[in-house]
Amino acid sequence: MDMSTIAFPLRLSLQVAGVSTVFVALIGVPLAYVLATKKFPGKQVADVAVMLPMVLPPIVTGYYLLLIIGKNGLFGHFMQAVTGTAVGLTFTWQAAAIASFAISLPLGVTTARAAISAVDPAHGDASRTLGRSEIETALFVVIPLAARGIIAGLALSFARAVGEFGATIMVAGNIPGRTNTMALEVYNAVIYGDWRTATMLVVVFTVVSAVVLLGATKLSAAVVQ
Amino acid sequence: MSALSVTLRKKLPGFDLDVGWAVRDGFTVLFGYSGAGKSLTLSMIAGTLRPDEGRVVLGGESLCDTRAGVWVPAQKRRIGYVSQGSQLFPHMTVVGNVEYALKSTPRKERRPRATELLERLRVVELADKRPHELSGGQKQRCALARALALEPQALLLDEPLSALDLPIRVEMRELLRAVQRDTGVPFVMVTHDLVEACTLADTLVVYSGTGAVQVGSPAELVGNPATPEIRKLLHAMEVPEAVFDQARAPRLVTSRREEHVA
C-alpha cells in the first residue's frame, strides 16, 4: 500500500465535489430563494423535482442522468444535431461532477431554503421600501442574513458529493486513473480483497468529512449575524 | 386636495379589512384596537401587501388602483417605513444601513450624506456600530435616518415608539414632530397610545374595529365621536386638556369612506 494509491482518487473526489458544490451554490441557492420566498404556478412540481434525488436510490437518479447526458441521450442527440457527431459526457470526471451535483443539490436547497425562510420577511420589505430591487434585496439582505444556513447546506452538499457512489458509477463508470473517485476506490479495494487500502481510504474519507464539517462550522460562526 | 387617500379591501383568514379615508399633509395618526387593520393599511400604502380591491393615491399620484390595474411596486413608491422593531439590517453598520437607502446617490457622496442624516438625528457617534449594540431609542433614530435618506414622499411609522421607555418616548415624539415639520412630507403613524395619538396628530384616523373609520382633529373626534365604539375607544383614557392645546389646529376631514370625501 502506498499513498499514490489514494492520491488520485482523493484529488478526483475533491475536484468533483468542489465543482459540484460551486454549481449547487450557483443554481441551488437562487432556487432555494425562489422556493422560500415566491408563490408561482407549478411550485409544488418544481419542489418535488428538486427533492426527488433525495428519496430516489442514487442508481435510479444515475439512470435518469444517463438518459440526459449519455451518447444516446438528450445531450448526445443535441450534439449530433449541432456538430454532426453524437458525443456524450459519460465516463468522464465531468459526468461524476454532474452525478454529485444531482444527488447533493436537494441537501443544499433544503438547508438553504430553511435558512432563507427563517429570515424575518420584514427585512425584505424594508429593503424594498428603500428602493432596492428584488435581486438587490436577495443579494444584500436576505442571503447574507441566511448565510449561516446556506454555508451549512453547501458543506453538507460537499460532504455528500465527496462520498457519491451510485449515480457516479452509472454515468462515470469506474475507470482507474480517470473516474475512480474515493468511494469507487473503496469498492474496488473491497472487491479485490485489499483490506489495508480499503481501511486507509475509509480513514482518509472520515478525516476529510470531519474537516469539511469543522471548516463549515467555523465559517458559519465567522459570519456576522 | 387630500395628500393621501386610501380605500382598501383585503380578506385574510379570520379578518376582513374594509376601510377608506383621506387626509391632508401633516401628521396623521391611525388609532384603534389591535387587530383593527391599521398596520395592514400601512403595508398596503407602502406597497409590501396588495389589497384585494382598492386605491391608494399619494400627492395626486395613483400608487394602486385595482380597477384600473395600477400597481406601483414598493421599490418605486419612495415611501419610508419605520416599524416597532426598526428593521435595521443586523449585518450592516448603522451608516451602512443609511447608505443602503441612498441607491440613487452617487457612490462617493453616500457616506457624507449618510453622516449628515445621522448628525441630524443626533446619532452620528453610532455610525460604525451594529444594530444589536444600540438601545431601542437609538435604533429608532437610526431607522428614521435611513427612511429619510430615501427622500420619501411620505413616511409610515408602525408603532415606532411602543417598545420604548416613557422618557425616551416623549423625546421621540418631539423628534418625530420636528422631523415632520422640517421635511413637510405627510407622516402616517400607527399607535395604541391615546396620549401619543392626541399629542402628535394633526389628523386622527380612528379605526373602530367594526369597519367604521372616523377622521378629524383629536379635539374634534374626542368631542364628537361618530359611533359608540369610537366613543369607547377615545374615552377609555383621560386625555389631559393640555394635550389638545399642544396639538396643532385641526386640518381636515371627517369621513367613513373615501368616496364621501370628494
Boltz contact constraints between the chains, C-beta under 6 A:
constraints:
  - contact:
      token1: [A, 122]
      token2: [B, 87]
      max_distance: 6.0
  - contact:
      token1: [A, 123]
      token2: [B, 87]
      max_distance: 6.0
  - contact:
      token1: [A, 125]
      token2: [B, 48]
      max_distance: 6.0
  - contact:
      token1: [A, 126]
      token2: [B, 87]
      max_distance: 6.0
  - contact:
      token1: [A, 128]
      token2: [B, 74]
      max_distance: 6.0
  - contact:
      token1: [A, 128]
      token2: [B, 75]
      max_distance: 6.0
  - contact:
      token1: [A, 129]
      token2: [B, 46]
      max_distance: 6.0
  - contact:
      token1: [A, 129]
      token2: [B, 74]
      max_distance: 6.0
  - contact:
      token1: [A, 129]
      token2: [B, 81]
      max_distance: 6.0
  - contact:
      token1: [A, 130]
      token2: [B, 101]
      max_distance: 6.0
  - contact:
      token1: [A, 130]
      token2: [B, 150]
      max_distance: 6.0
  - contact:
      token1: [A, 131]
      token2: [B, 75]
      max_distance: 6.0
  - contact:
      token1: [A, 131]
      token2: [B, 103]
      max_distance: 6.0
  - contact:
      token1: [A, 133]
      token2: [B, 75]
      max_distance: 6.0
  - contact:
      token1: [A, 141]
      token2: [B, 89]
      max_distance: 6.0
  - contact:
      token1: [A, 144]
      token2: [B, 91]
      max_distance: 6.0
  - contact:
      token1: [A, 224]
      token2: [B, 91]
      max_distance: 6.0
